[in-house]
Structures are given as structure tokens and as C-alpha cells.
């Protein structure tokens, strides 16, 4: 399964990239399942993101989504902090 992953703001800084194409060894059904899979072998930053996922917004193919919504091969998954203003 291939996903296009986009990170914004503090996540971009923490992970060191804003865009990455990721090939997974198995299919995942949701953004939450994607985070669970990544947290198993890709390091502490992924574990922290999984634990704190409710602090972040997720979009699938440029549409705001929930962590349990379905994803498919080739989808774009964007994760970003809530936008604040001042």
C-alpha cells in the first residue's frame, strides 16, 4: 500500500519532512491504523504522535476527516495541528 503523507507546522519540524511517499508492507484501513503500524517500528516520534493524535487534525485527499475514516492505496494523508489565530 502506498500513501502520500504530508506534515505541517510542528510535525514537519519534529519529523524533518513536509511530504513523503510511504510504501507499507500491508494495507491499513484508517489513519489511526496507519499511525499504529508506524509506531511499531519507526520510532519514538510515531509513538508520541499516536498517543497525541486527538490534538491533531487529519485530512484524506484534501478533505477533513476523522482518525477512523477509511483510506485506500494512493491516498494523500495530511496531519496538522489545529489552526489558531490571534
N, C-alpha and C positions, 0 to 999 in steps of 0.2 A: 504494500500500500504506500502510495506517495502522497505527501501533504506539502503545501506551501505554508510556511509558518512566518508570521510577522509579529515582532515585538515592538512596543513603543515605550517611550519615556524611561522610567526606572528599570523596566525589564530589559530594554535594549542595553542599558549600561551594565546591568548585572550579568547578562549572558554574552555580551560582546558582539551582538549582531542585531540587525533590524529585519533581515529577510534571510530565510534559509529553506531550501528544499530538503525534505527529510523522507527517506525511504525506510519504512518499517518492515520488519520480518513477518509481521502478522497484521491482519485487519483489526481496526478498532472501530467502535460504533459511535463514540461520542468524544467531545473534547475532554471530558473528565477521564474517560478510559485512556485517551492519549497521554494525559499527564501521569496517570498511574503507571503506564508502561514505561514512560521516560524516567520516572523516579526510581524504577527498579535497577537501572543500570547506568544512568547518565549523570549521576552525581547529586550532591547536596542542594544545589540551586533548584533542581527539578523537584526535589522533595519539599523544599520550602514553598515553591510555587503551588504544588498540590495542596499543601496544608493551608495556604492563604488564598486559595482560588476564589473564595467568595468576596475578597477585596478587589478583584479584577473583573473587567468585562470581557466577553468573548464575542467574536463575530465569525460567522461562517459565510464565505463568499460575499463579504461586504454587507451582510445583514446581521444586525444584533441578534444574539442567540443566547440560549442558556447552556450550562455545562452538560446537561443531559440530552441536548438535541443531537440528531443524527448527523454523521459525517460520512463522506464517500471518498473513494480513491480520486486523487487530483484536486480535492477541495483546498481552498485557502482558509487558513485558520489564523485569526488575528487576536492577540491578547494584549489588553491595555488597561492602565489604571483609570478609574473614573475621572472624568474631566471636571476640573474645578475652575472657578473664575474668581476674580477679585477686583 
